[in-house]
């Protein structure tokens, strides 16, 4: 039986009808990981024992004809910056390379309550800082469609694992595009929820005012299923909101007649790859044909998103990462003379170059004398970016934009040019700065067989709207069904 391409609903049905056992399902995916992941490197840790244990529990429930949830018995990969009790959580850093959390993140608790199967932890850029999963202490994740290319970042492992059909879905985190961007480059669907919809408790902090956990899956429908599990207010995260919630799966069907779609003209000018542009334009035509109302809009502030984000995110990061001092947990240098020396050596040895760069940028912009000129100014510009974007939703229901300026680039191509790497985030950052939601879905391929992604952006807490549009598209097309040929 062909398993790896099935949707969550289909897998759930197979389990309930007893056509496959949860243990067999798990074996199927583990086998595929063992066969191909040596080359792709999407997983840092495989949690086989825990996975088998849960699978056996689900099989027992099924034997007793007890009810199970949609996600019960279905394997999931977790980005390795989300804490999992008793399973190593490294953030792809030497600093946490042996860290075993004593607790579960809230999202993990929710998945476990429904007996989802945590199959392992996926690779990422160190501390989620990057756009290519090249800065991981555990090596680069490769793009399943072309092993010479990046998988995107920072949730590159989570996106590549779904693309390679190692798991039906994964969790990623998105601070400036890290769910949507690798999803786009690997030909899968990835949703960045509105700020506050999903608890950040147990997500190792990068930039707390921007971070959100969200689903990566083969389809918008599977993203909706996972979002239904993880969304909601959490007493352990004071920024999570009591907005629970739409039932995303229940609202995903229906026609799209009359939906107003804004196309920000600045996003389609110079810098956008031609093949991506054509694929997006075709998708826009498709929506128009199906009854969508297309509106030309302008987002003049997008010009400032890269500068604004790359002041604010490193500032928050420098403060969040101050806790890694070799005292409480994580890596500690072996030889040192005194306390200060221990701090310095621990941090010099424990962090990679990109993380150090962010810490230096952040401490600089926060220091006395520079605070007003950089950090405070960036906060003001953030408000302007947010206000302009939110105001557009008085005119339109959703906005369609590219996810990335180009398809996946070659490994090594930008790693020594941080500014170029940062510019790669130009289309995703505004959504985080504004705290709103967006999904990236595959909308075509280049002539070299690399996936192209487009974003559907919605106002805060309008996940149901963007999921519906994405689902509608996926019902009529099959870009999301294309599987890379693995070697
Ligand atoms: N590429 C961006 C950065 O390096 C976004 C990363 C993210 O979303 N975690 O900060």
Boltz pocket constraint, residues with backbone or C-beta under 6 A from the ligand:
constraints:
  - pocket:
      binder: B
      contacts: [[A, 127], [A, 128], [A, 129], [A, 130], [A, 131], [A, 153], [A, 154], [A, 173], [A, 174], [A, 175], [A, 176], [A, 177], [A, 178], [A, 179], [A, 206], [A, 313], [A, 421], [A, 425]]
      max_distance: 6.0
